[in-house]
């Protein structure tokens, strides 16, 4: 199955197979006081990148604080504990030169810089 997203600000469709799709997985604690969120990008999405950083509200938009680790089978991933009941804006920073959104984000909001959107995960 393919997932397709229409981005009206750039006037194009992006279609990816299920294997190529980015992934966000939420694992809530039994007490619901925390949620471990897994952010993952496949090799097909990062196109041979050597580094991927998760940058967002949860790390004060630091471009170095949250590096994704490359798994043996190809994807890059990281698990971040987040407080439930909030929305967190984020983007991926690939090889310190390219910004990428997560096509499986819960929603998107305009960036304060006006030239793009930020991905949002709702916990």
C-alpha positions as a LaTeX table, in Angstrom:
\begin{tabular}{lrrr}
\hline
Residue & $x$ (\AA) & $y$ (\AA) & $z$ (\AA) \\
\hline
Unk1 & 0.00 & 0.00 & 0.00 \\
Unk2 & 1.30 & 3.49 & $-0.82$ \\
Unk3 & 0.79 & 6.62 & 1.21 \\
Unk4 & 0.39 & 9.89 & $-0.67$ \\
Unk5 & 0.52 & 13.41 & 0.69 \\
Unk6 & $-0.43$ & 16.55 & $-1.20$ \\
Unk7 & 1.56 & 19.62 & $-0.26$ \\
Unk8 & $-0.33$ & 22.65 & $-1.56$ \\
Unk9 & 2.45 & 25.08 & $-0.61$ \\
Unk10 & 4.80 & 23.36 & $-3.04$ \\
Unk11 & 2.15 & 22.06 & $-5.49$ \\
Unk12 & 3.26 & 18.44 & $-5.72$ \\
Unk13 & 2.34 & 14.95 & $-4.61$ \\
Unk14 & 4.73 & 12.72 & $-2.72$ \\
Unk15 & 3.90 & 9.03 & $-2.91$ \\
Unk16 & 5.83 & 6.41 & $-1.03$ \\
Unk17 & 5.31 & 2.72 & $-0.59$ \\
Unk18 & 4.63 & 1.47 & 2.93 \\
Unk19 & 8.27 & 0.32 & 3.16 \\
Unk20 & 9.48 & 3.85 & 2.37 \\
Unk21 & 7.17 & 5.66 & 4.79 \\
Unk22 & 8.53 & 7.45 & 7.81 \\
Unk23 & 7.35 & 6.07 & 11.13 \\
Unk24 & 6.21 & 7.52 & 14.42 \\
Unk25 & 5.33 & 5.00 & 17.13 \\
Unk26 & 3.95 & 6.01 & 20.55 \\
Unk27 & 4.35 & 3.81 & 23.62 \\
Unk28 & 2.54 & 5.20 & 26.68 \\
Unk29 & 3.55 & 4.22 & 30.20 \\
Unk30 & 0.98 & 2.41 & 32.33 \\
Unk31 & 0.56 & 5.55 & 34.43 \\
Unk32 & 0.27 & 7.76 & 31.30 \\
Unk33 & 2.78 & 10.18 & 32.82 \\
Unk34 & 5.21 & 9.66 & 29.96 \\
Unk35 & 5.24 & 8.44 & 26.39 \\
Unk36 & 8.23 & 7.01 & 24.56 \\
Unk37 & 7.97 & 8.15 & 20.96 \\
Unk38 & 9.99 & 6.34 & 18.29 \\
Unk39 & 10.91 & 8.46 & 15.28 \\
Unk40 & 12.21 & 6.49 & 12.29 \\
Unk41 & 13.30 & 7.28 & 8.75 \\
Unk42 & 14.03 & 4.56 & 6.20 \\
Unk43 & 17.13 & 4.45 & 4.03 \\
Unk44 & 14.96 & 5.23 & 0.99 \\
Unk45 & 13.87 & 8.49 & 2.61 \\
Unk46 & 17.33 & 9.68 & 3.68 \\
Unk47 & 18.98 & 8.65 & 0.37 \\
Unk48 & 22.30 & 7.41 & 1.75 \\
Unk49 & 22.73 & 10.11 & 4.40 \\
Unk50 & 25.40 & 9.64 & 7.02 \\
Unk51 & 23.61 & 11.60 & 9.78 \\
Unk52 & 20.04 & 12.43 & 10.74 \\
Unk53 & 19.11 & 14.69 & 13.65 \\
Unk54 & 15.70 & 15.07 & 15.27 \\
Unk55 & 15.17 & 18.76 & 15.94 \\
Unk56 & 12.15 & 20.20 & 17.75 \\
Unk57 & 10.39 & 21.75 & 20.71 \\
Unk58 & 11.51 & 18.91 & 22.99 \\
Unk59 & 15.23 & 19.75 & 22.56 \\
Unk60 & 15.01 & 23.54 & 22.08 \\
Unk61 & 15.54 & 23.08 & 18.32 \\
Unk62 & 19.10 & 21.88 & 18.84 \\
Unk63 & 20.63 & 20.52 & 15.63 \\
Unk64 & 23.00 & 18.27 & 17.60 \\
Unk65 & 21.12 & 17.08 & 20.72 \\
Unk66 & 19.10 & 14.18 & 19.26 \\
Unk67 & 20.96 & 12.14 & 16.63 \\
Unk68 & 19.12 & 9.19 & 15.13 \\
Unk69 & 21.07 & 5.94 & 15.13 \\
Unk70 & 21.32 & 3.85 & 12.00 \\
Unk71 & 20.06 & 0.30 & 12.47 \\
Unk72 & 21.75 & $-2.68$ & 10.85 \\
Unk73 & 18.81 & $-3.16$ & 8.48 \\
Unk74 & 18.99 & 0.44 & 7.20 \\
Unk75 & 16.57 & 2.83 & 8.93 \\
Unk76 & 17.61 & 5.63 & 11.27 \\
Unk77 & 15.69 & 5.86 & 14.56 \\
Unk78 & 15.57 & 7.43 & 17.99 \\
Unk79 & 13.27 & 7.09 & 21.02 \\
Unk80 & 12.38 & 10.30 & 22.86 \\
Unk81 & 10.39 & 10.37 & 26.13 \\
Unk82 & 7.69 & 13.04 & 25.92 \\
Unk83 & 5.07 & 14.38 & 28.30 \\
Unk84 & 1.52 & 13.37 & 27.25 \\
Unk85 & $-1.17$ & 15.96 & 26.63 \\
Unk86 & 1.02 & 18.16 & 24.44 \\
Unk87 & 1.82 & 18.83 & 20.81 \\
Unk88 & 5.47 & 18.94 & 19.76 \\
Unk89 & 6.75 & 20.53 & 16.55 \\
Unk90 & 9.76 & 18.92 & 14.91 \\
Unk91 & 11.72 & 18.32 & 11.71 \\
Unk92 & 14.58 & 16.08 & 10.64 \\
Unk93 & 17.97 & 17.61 & 9.76 \\
Unk94 & 19.78 & 15.34 & 7.31 \\
Unk95 & 23.56 & 15.55 & 6.85 \\
Unk96 & 23.54 & 19.04 & 8.40 \\
Unk97 & 22.18 & 20.55 & 5.20 \\
Unk98 & 18.65 & 19.32 & 4.38 \\
Unk99 & 15.44 & 19.72 & 6.39 \\
Unk100 & 12.74 & 17.06 & 6.04 \\
Unk101 & 9.27 & 16.65 & 7.51 \\
Unk102 & 7.78 & 13.36 & 8.65 \\
Unk103 & 5.01 & 12.33 & 6.26 \\
Unk104 & 3.31 & 10.38 & 9.05 \\
Unk105 & 3.15 & 13.32 & 11.46 \\
Unk106 & $-0.12$ & 13.89 & 13.27 \\
Unk107 & $-0.41$ & 17.30 & 11.61 \\
Unk108 & 1.63 & 20.16 & 10.13 \\
Unk109 & 1.85 & 23.81 & 11.13 \\
Unk110 & 3.53 & 26.75 & 9.38 \\
Unk111 & 7.10 & 27.37 & 10.45 \\
Unk112 & 7.70 & 30.75 & 12.11 \\
Unk113 & 10.24 & 31.35 & 9.33 \\
Unk114 & 7.41 & 31.26 & 6.76 \\
Unk115 & 9.16 & 29.15 & 4.15 \\
Unk116 & 7.98 & 25.69 & 5.22 \\
Unk117 & 5.84 & 23.66 & 7.60 \\
Unk118 & 6.87 & 21.85 & 10.76 \\
Unk119 & 5.72 & 18.33 & 11.53 \\
Unk120 & 3.72 & 17.88 & 14.73 \\
Unk121 & 3.44 & 14.82 & 16.96 \\
Unk122 & 0.53 & 14.82 & 19.41 \\
Unk123 & 1.21 & 12.83 & 22.56 \\
\hline
\end{tabular}
